[in-house]
Amino acid sequence: MKQYFRLVPVIVSSLLVCTAHSGTIPNTDHPVSFVGPTLEARLTNRLVEDKAYSLEGEAASRNLRVSGTYAWKLTECQRLKITAEYLWQNIAYPYFSGNSDVWVNQLAAGFDYQIDLSNSFMYPQLGLNAYISHVPSKSLGSTLGSYVNSHGMPLFFDDARRVAGSNAGGISPYYALGFWQGSRLTVALNYDKVYYNTKYAVNDEDTAGFGATLEFSQVFGRYLAAGFMAAVRQPFNNYDINLTFTRLPYLDAWTIGLFGDYVVGKNTMPNTYDIGITANYYLDQSRDDSICNNGSYCRQGRSRAFVNDKMLAAAAVPAVYMPQVLAIPDNRTMLV
């Protein structure tokens, strides 16, 4: 008799909490979260002749980021920069009892070294990039519920849910050059290692291995640049397209752009996508009025085209920019 009384709170909880999910339990969804639309703003300035910095912020209802970059000119052909960023995202994570929208945050730091190999028309450059990141785990508590199995029998369950954070790092050598006027192609080899702090997962979701990134930008005339990026890496695939407008009379020291990106998560990491507007203001307006000197110092990316100064171009591109928080769902489901 006592056994039946123990089922009473489970049944009541099922009716009050899980009725809306009864059609989707067990949940097998791989959710896709729209984290935008996002407004991205950056301030770039030179401190002295051989040092520059940039400060960045992103704001959206489900996406917030703050970032700072500091760059040095080591020699006339060598530059070094470091970046620290903090990212918050509200992402839908799948659990046995249904999807849950959760705010997660990530701290990352990056290092980037670049050397100009020559001043020829193609202006080849060689670089090395590295990053580390940390995501704290987050407990979501337990959910009681019920569902009907394939044999028509009602089953009651207790779903303990959490978001498994991670410790990650990676290194990426890259090579860049311009094929024709206003163009820039960058090819990178990526190595990522991600350790997820799982508590309940049966399978090992940690990942490590090589990937590759391809990035291309092209200046069209005096006012427009377009670019795309495709990255196939061990934790995720990332795709980005962007348009940048500048030198228009009313923009003055601003570059304004549009972007869209999509992240395909791996190892149970959810998918996200975003669209937005970028705005970059250069306090130091050391920019060339010609078409980017045949692409010599132009850097692809959001709101960074048309900058014809080595130090400003270096500072305007962060050494680390994580497209998504590296976290995965972690849950344990028991029948009661």
C-alpha positions in Angstrom: 0.0 0.0 0.0 2.8 2.4 0.8 4.3 1.8 -2.6 1.1 3.2 -4.2 1.2 6.3 -2.0 4.7 7.0 -3.1 3.5 7.2 -6.7 1.0 10.0 -5.8 3.4 12.9 -6.0 4.9 11.5 -9.2 1.4 11.4 -10.8 0.5 14.9 -9.6 3.8 16.3 -10.9 3.3 14.6 -14.2 -0.1 16.2 -14.6 1.1 19.7 -13.5 4.5 19.9 -15.1 4.9 17.5 -17.9 1.5 17.4 -19.7 2.8 19.8 -22.3 5.7 17.5 -23.1 3.8 14.3 -23.2 3.8 14.2 -27.0 7.6 14.6 -27.1 8.8 12.3 -24.4 11.3 10.6 -24.8 12.8 13.8 -26.4 15.1 13.1 -29.3 15.4 16.7 -30.6 18.6 18.4 -31.7 17.5 22.0 -31.2 18.6 25.0 -33.2 18.7 28.3 -31.3 18.5 31.7 -32.9 20.6 33.9 -30.6 20.1 37.2 -32.4 19.5 39.6 -34.0 22.8 41.0 -32.7 24.4 44.5 -32.7 28.2 44.3 -32.6 30.2 47.5 -31.9 33.9 48.0 -31.8 36.2 50.9 -31.0 39.8 50.7 -32.4 42.6 53.1 -31.6 46.4 53.5 -31.7 48.1 54.2 -28.4 51.5 55.0 -29.8 53.3 54.2 -33.1 53.8 50.5 -32.2 50.8 49.7 -30.0 47.0 49.7 -30.6 43.9 48.3 -29.0 40.2 47.6 -29.6 37.2 47.1 -27.4 34.2 45.1 -28.6 30.6 44.6 -27.3 27.7 42.5 -28.7 24.1 42.7 -27.5 21.1 40.7 -28.3 18.2 39.1 -26.4 20.1 35.8 -26.3 23.7 36.7 -27.0 26.0 39.0 -25.1 29.8 39.5 -25.5 32.5 41.8 -24.3 36.0 41.6 -25.7 39.3 43.5 -25.6 42.4 43.2 -27.8 45.9 44.6 -27.4 48.4 44.6 -30.3 52.1 45.3 -30.6 54.3 45.9 -33.6 57.4 43.9 -32.9 59.2 44.9 -36.1 58.1 46.4 -39.4 56.9 42.9 -40.5 55.9 41.2 -37.3 52.9 41.8 -35.0 51.6 40.2 -31.8 48.2 40.5 -30.1 46.3 39.1 -27.2 42.5 39.1 -26.6 40.2 38.3 -23.7 36.5 37.8 -24.1 33.5 36.9 -22.1 30.4 35.4 -23.8 26.9 34.7 -22.6 24.4 32.8 -24.6 20.8 31.6 -24.1 20.7 28.2 -25.8 18.1 25.4 -26.0 19.5 22.1 -24.7 17.7 18.8 -25.2 16.9 16.5 -22.3 14.8 13.4 -21.9 11.9 15.4 -20.6 12.1 18.2 -23.3 14.2 21.1 -24.4 15.3 23.8 -21.9 16.5 27.3 -22.7 19.6 28.0 -20.5 21.9 31.0 -20.1 25.5 29.7 -20.2 28.8 31.8 -20.1 32.3 31.3 -21.3 35.6 33.0 -20.7 38.3 32.7 -23.4 41.7 34.2 -24.1 43.7 34.2 -27.3 47.1 34.8 -28.7 48.1 35.6 -32.3 51.4 36.2 -34.0 51.8 37.3 -37.6 54.7 37.9 -39.9 54.8 39.4 -43.4 56.8 37.2 -45.7 57.3 39.8 -48.4 55.9 43.1 -49.8 55.1 41.6 -53.2 51.7 42.0 -55.0 50.3 38.9 -53.3 51.6 40.0 -49.9 51.9 36.6 -48.2 51.6 36.4 -44.4 52.2 33.5 -42.0 50.7 33.4 -38.5 50.1 31.3 -35.4 46.9 31.5 -33.3 46.1 29.8 -30.0 43.3 30.0 -27.5 42.0 28.6 -24.1 38.5 28.7 -22.8 36.4 27.7 -19.7 32.7 27.2 -19.3 31.3 26.5 -15.8 28.7 23.7 -15.4 25.2 24.5 -14.4 22.6 22.4 -12.6 19.0 22.6 -13.7 17.5 20.3 -11.0 15.2 17.3 -11.6 12.0 17.0 -13.5 9.3 14.4 -12.7 7.1 13.2 -15.5 5.4 10.4 -17.4 4.9 9.0 -20.9 3.4 6.0 -22.6 5.8 3.5 -24.1 5.5 1.7 -27.4 3.5 -1.1 -25.6 0.9 1.4 -24.3 2.1 1.2 -20.7 2.5 4.5 -18.7 5.9 5.0 -17.3 7.0 7.5 -14.6 10.5 9.0 -14.6 12.8 11.3 -12.8 15.0 13.4 -15.1 18.1 15.0 -13.5 19.4 17.7 -15.8 22.5 19.9 -16.0 24.6 21.7 -18.5 28.1 20.3 -18.7 30.7 23.0 -19.0 34.1 22.5 -20.5 37.8 23.3 -20.5 39.2 23.7 -24.0 42.2 24.9 -26.0 43.5 24.9 -29.5 46.2 26.0 -31.8 46.0 27.1 -35.4 48.8 28.0 -37.9 47.6 29.9 -40.9 48.7 31.4 -44.2 47.2 34.4 -46.0 47.7 36.0 -49.4 46.0 38.1 -52.1 45.5 36.8 -55.6 44.3 40.0 -57.2 43.5 43.6 -56.2 41.3 43.8 -53.1 41.3 40.1 -52.4 42.5 38.2 -49.4 42.5 34.4 -48.8 43.4 32.8 -45.5 43.8 29.0 -44.9 44.2 27.7 -41.4 44.9 24.3 -39.9 43.0 23.9 -36.5 43.7 21.6 -33.6 41.1 21.6 -30.8 40.8 19.7 -27.6 37.7 20.0 -25.5 37.1 18.3 -22.1 33.4 18.3 -21.1 32.7 18.2 -17.3 30.0 15.6 -17.6 28.5 13.9 -14.5 25.8 11.6 -15.9 26.8 10.9 -19.5 27.4 7.3 -20.3 29.4 8.1 -23.5 32.6 10.0 -23.6 31.7 13.3 -25.3 35.3 14.8 -25.1 36.8 15.6 -28.4 40.2 16.3 -29.8 41.7 16.5 -33.3 42.4 18.5 -36.4 40.2 20.6 -38.7 40.6 23.4 -41.2 39.3 26.9 -41.8 39.0 28.8 -45.1 38.3 32.5 -45.2 38.0 34.9 -48.2 37.2 38.6 -48.6 37.0 40.9 -51.7 36.8 44.7 -51.9 34.3 45.9 -54.6 35.0 49.5 -55.7 35.4 52.1 -53.0 32.5 51.4 -50.7 31.8 47.7 -50.3 33.6 44.5 -49.2 32.2 41.0 -48.9 33.6 37.9 -47.3 32.8 34.4 -46.1 34.3 31.9 -43.8 33.9 28.1 -43.4 35.4 26.2 -40.6 35.2 22.4 -40.1 36.6 21.7 -36.6 36.3 18.9 -34.0 33.9 20.6 -31.6 31.7 22.3 -34.3 31.4 23.5 -37.9 31.1 27.3 -38.3 29.9 29.2 -41.4 29.9 33.0 -41.7 29.1 35.6 -44.5 29.4 39.4 -44.2 29.2 42.7 -46.0 31.0 45.8 -45.0 30.3 49.4 -46.1 32.7 52.3 -45.6 34.1 55.6 -47.0 30.6 56.9 -47.6 30.6 60.6 -46.8 28.3 60.3 -43.8 30.2 57.4 -42.2 33.4 59.3 -41.7 35.6 57.1 -39.3 33.0 54.3 -39.2 32.7 51.0 -41.0 29.3 49.4 -41.0 28.4 45.9 -41.9 25.9 43.0 -42.0 26.6 39.4 -41.0 25.1 36.0 -40.7 26.6 32.9 -39.1 25.6 29.3 -38.4 27.2 26.9 -35.9 26.7 23.1 -36.3 27.4 21.5 -32.9 29.1 18.1 -32.6 29.2 15.6 -29.7 25.6 16.6 -28.6 26.4 20.3 -28.6 23.3 22.2 -29.9 23.2 24.3 -33.1 22.9 28.1 -33.1 22.6 30.8 -35.7 22.7 34.6 -35.7 22.3 37.6 -38.0 23.3 41.2 -37.1 24.8 44.6 -37.7 28.4 45.5 -37.0 29.8 49.0 -36.4 33.6 49.7 -36.0 34.8 53.2 -35.1 38.5 54.1 -35.6 39.6 56.9 -33.3 42.9 56.9 -35.2 41.8 57.4 -38.9 45.1 56.2 -40.5 43.2 54.6 -43.4 44.1 54.7 -47.0 41.6 56.3 -49.5 42.7 54.0 -52.3 41.4 50.4 -52.7 43.3 48.8 -49.9 46.7 48.8 -51.6 45.8 45.7 -53.6 44.6 44.0 -50.5 48.0 44.3 -48.7 46.8 45.1 -45.2 43.1 44.5 -45.6 41.8 41.9 -43.2 38.7 39.9 -43.8 36.0 39.8 -41.1 33.2 41.9 -39.8 33.7 45.6 -40.2 37.4 45.4 -40.6 37.9 45.8 -44.4 39.4 49.0 -45.9 41.8 49.4 -43.0 45.2 50.0 -44.6 47.3 50.4 -41.4 49.1 47.3 -40.1 48.6 48.0 -36.4 44.9 49.1 -36.7 44.2 46.1 -38.9 45.8 43.8 -36.4 43.9 45.3 -33.4 40.6 45.3 -35.2 40.6 41.5 -35.6 40.4 39.7 -32.1 42.9 36.9 -31.4 40.0 34.8 -30.2 36.3 34.9 -31.2 34.3 31.9 -30.0 31.2 31.4 -32.2 29.4 29.5 -29.5 29.7 28.5 -25.8 31.3 25.0 -25.6 28.8 23.2 -23.4 26.6 20.2 -23.8 23.4 18.7 -22.1 24.0 16.2 -19.4 21.2 14.3 -17.8 20.3 11.0 -16.0 16.8 9.5 -16.4 15.5 6.9 -13.9 12.1 5.2 -13.9 10.2 5.5 -10.6 
